[in-house]
């Protein structure tokens, strides 16, 4: 999701929840995303994951930003959506995992522990490195609009 705020282009990024990400900031933020099956439409999956991670149904016209492959091999397909989401309205979904490791205890964590709007320069320092290509593609897309 992106918006124009005080004349500047801003993007919405989410910080992953759970203990592995708790102390990470630079290079840890991401576009709202998740996994999808080979038969699932990528746009439908992106909309579903946005809802699951942020608790809000995305509204509006989505524009494709293509794919990137992250360091671990995960392929991420992204779409641009213009909007002005109130981050205080976010109600993230949760996931369950064993924590601490090998303890036998299962705990629930939020999928996203926070979300924020960032100007492009700050977004570049926060986002997972491979996803920075989406920022460049967004700039090109928005610049091409009449």
Secondary structure, 3 states (H helix, E strand, C coil): CEEEECCEEEEEEEEECCCCCCCCCCCCEECCCCCCCCCCCHHHHHHHHHHHHHCCCCCCCEEEEEEEECCCCCEEEEEEEECCCCHHHCCCCEEEEECCCCCCCEEEEECEEEEEEEEHHHHHHHECHHHHHHHHHHHHHHHHCC
